[in-house]
Amino acid sequence: MVSITELVEQADTVVSVCPPDQAVAVATSIARIGFDGVYVDANAIAPQQMVPIEELFAGRADVVDGGIIGPPAWRAGTTRMYLSGTRAADVARRWNGAALDVRVVGSSVGAASALKMAFASWSKGTTALLLAANAVAAAYDVDAELGEEWAISQPDAPRRSQQLAGIASKAWRFEGEMREISATFAAVGVPGGFHDAAAEVYHRLAGFKDAEPPTLDELVAAVLAER
């Protein structure tokens, strides 16, 4: 089996995709090996987190910032990776013709992460809010009435609620991402409390990791369990 040191020593480009709270640790381990190629951090982290990562490779490797939007890229048209940094265009060309759609958003490290944070603040943030709304309605025993009202005024909400089971096994990863989004908001003076709360919602779903998809009632129970 080839070790991580051997892989890094043979590579001219390294792409890091890991849970957000491990991004700096992974970068540190690669930098300590003496990597001198192009390091692409494609993790869901706040733009300011790229500063210490870039410093780890200063004078040795080029750092490219990345942000992935979409599911694993098994087929074209589903997933994009945004890149920023002085070597972003060079890295993007490696995926020419691939299922993954790679796009450059500028030469400034941090821009790709900012785009990812803004996007996920809505997509994953509203998902957490939808689950929280279902939980509050259930706690007050008005969940049936909420469903009826949604069917009238927000017809997409009941469907999205029933699809919440699809995020349960991944929720343990989303907690860290919400913390990163909160930090991103706070760094520019926008309140980050929305996503601190979303992080707590996802934290309460951590027990569904690697489990069979739960029902909406089971998800609601998990959110309400710490009352």
Disulfide bonds with the S-S distance in Angstrom:
none
